[in-house]
Amino acid sequence: MSLAPFKQYNSGHLLGCFTEAEHGNYFEYELNDPDDSWLSVVEYPHRVWVSQSPVNDSGWRYAYVRKTVAYIVVDEDDHGEPVVEKWSIKKHTAWY
């Protein structure tokens, strides 16, 4: 289970949650911030929270969350392009 930090709940940025189908892990997501974005917010308009207690990490990943699938940026290749995983999701609940 990966919940957004508590401060995000009062920010109005959280959009919803989903369960990753293969392993059953729960995730929350929010809008990507264009001012703090390495990738285009058009291609990856969301941030999925993947860690509640990040140490050397932001705790979130760029993403594009759809109704039954999420495209998650998990890394950057040698040319600076995003490496993307496609996750099947279920129990997608949009809060907006």
N, C-alpha and C positions, 0 to 999 in steps of 0.2 A: 504494500500500500504506500503510495506517495501522495501526500497532501501538500498543498501549497502552504507557504509560511503564513502564520496567523495574520500578519500585517496585510496580506493580499486580500483577505476576506472583507476588509473595510475599504479597500481601494476601489471596488466596483469593476475591477478588471477581469475577475474570474468569469469564465463563460460556461463551464460545465465539467463533466466527469465522464469516464468510461472505464470499462474493464477490458484489459487485453485478453483476447480469446484463448490463446495457446496456453498461457500459464496462470490466468485468472488474477493478474495483478491490477489493482485499482489505481487510476491516475486522475489528476485534476489538470485543467488547462485554462489559459487566459489569452488575451490578445497580445500579439507581439508589439513591442514598442519601436516604432520607426526610428526614433532618435538613438536607440541603443541596439541597432540591428546590423549584424554582419551580412545577413542574407536579405533578399528582397521580401518585403512583407506581402507582396502580391503572391509569390510562390509559397511562402511559409508564413501565413498570417497568425500563427498561434505559437505559444510556448507551453510545452507539457512539463509539468513538475515531475521529476524522476528521483528526487532525493529530498528527504526531510531535513537532513543534517549534512549539507555539503561541507567538505573540508577544503580541497583545492579545486572546487568546481562551483559553477553557478547554481546547480541544483535543478536546472531546467534544460530542455532541448528545443530547438526550433522544430516546428511541425506544421502539418496541414491536416487537421482533423475533419473527417467526413462522417457520414452517418454510420457506416459499417467498417471503415478502414481509416487508419492514421498513417501518414508518411512522416517518419521521425528522422531528423538529421542526427546521426550518431558519431560522425567524424568528418574530417576534411582530408581530401587526397593530396598528392604531391603537387598538384596544380592549383590548389586552393578551392577546388570544387567540393560541394557537400557530398558526403556518403550517406545514402538514405536507406532506411529499413521500412518495409511496408508491414504494418501490424494489422491483423484482423481484430476488430473490436466488437464488443457487445455491451448491452446496458448503457448505451450512450444517452446521457441526460444533459440537455442544454438548459442553462439557467437564464438565458436572455430572452 
